Amino acid sequence: QVQLVESGGGLVQAGGSLRLSCAASGIIFSTESMGWYRQAPGKQRELVASITSGSGTNYADSVKGRFTISRDNAVNTVVLQMDSLKPEDTAVYYCNFNHWGYDYWGQGTQVTVSS
């Protein structure tokens, strides 16, 4: 029933930009906090950015000033705008929400930043 579908990943040169989107269905979207996580090979999945139902935001220190998370409740979409990308941003990026302690995840979208 619940589905999160990420899109927008790809290969980009350092300093470039990508815009990731997460389309949600089977969810009362406007009531949920949403997050973007990423996982590089051999590393733990880490929180990149989150946004509350009231559009308050939080960012990992490593992406502050470069990434922007936003939401459009009218179309059940969360966006991660990524600017000034660095090779260390290379990872699979996942959309997430947590409902009453249960995590829901998208399938992930690959972001590769070349130097």
N, C-alpha and C positions, 0 to 999 in steps of 0.2 A: 504493500500500500504506500508506504513512505518511499520516496525516490528523490535523490539528489544527483544532479547531472552537471559535472564541471565541463567547461570548454574554454578555449582560448590559449592553451599552452602551445609551445613551439620552441624553435631555436632562434636565439637573438644574440647579437653581439653585446659585449659589455658596454654599459652606458645607454642601452636601448630600453624600450618599454614593451610591456605586454599588459593586456587587460583580460583577467580571468572572470568568468561568469559562472554562477551556480544557480540552476533552475530547480526549484523545489516543488514537489507535489505530494499530496496526501498528508499535508501538514497545515495547521493553523498558523500560517507564516508570520502574521503580524504580532503574535504573542511570544515568539521564540527569539532567544539570542542565537546568533549564528557566528561561526568561526571559520577561518582558513588555517589549515595546518600544512606542514610540509615534511617530507621524509626523504633524505638522501640515502644512498646505499650504505649499509653498515651503521646507520645512525638511528637514534630514536626519533619518532614523530614529534614535532614541536609545534606549538601554537605560534602562528605568525601574526594574526590579527583577529579581533572579535568585535562584534557589534550587538548591542542590546536591542530589545524591542523598542526602546525609546531613542535609539540611534546614538547612544553613547559608545565610544570606541576605545579600544586598547590595542597596543602594538608591542611586539617584541622589540627590545632595544636595537637589535641588528637591522631592523627595517624602518625604524622611526624616521620620518622626514622623506622617505622614498616610496613607501607603499601607502595606499589609501583604501580603506574598506567602506563600502556604502551599501545601502539596501533600497529596493523599490518594492514596497509592499503590494502595489497595484499589480505587479507581474510576478510576485513571489521569487525575486531574484536578489542575490547577493553578489556584489562585484568587488574584485580586488584589482585595483589599478597599481601596477608595478612600474616605477620609473627608476632611472639610474641603476639598472640591474648590474649585478656583480657575479662573477663566476661562482662564488659561494652561495648564491641564491639557487643554484641548480638543484632540483629536487622534483619529486612528484608532489603536487599540491592537491589537497583534499578539502572539500567542503564538509562542514560538520554542524550538527546541532545536538543538544542534549535535552531530552525531555524526561523529567522526573528521574534523573540519574541514568538514563539509557542513552548511549551514544549512537547517532546515525551518521553514516559516512557516504560520500559519493565514491565513484570509481577511481577518481584521481585524474589529473592531467599533467603531463610531463612538461617541465620548464627546463630548458638547457641554455645556459649563458656561456658563450665562448669568449675567450680573451683575445 
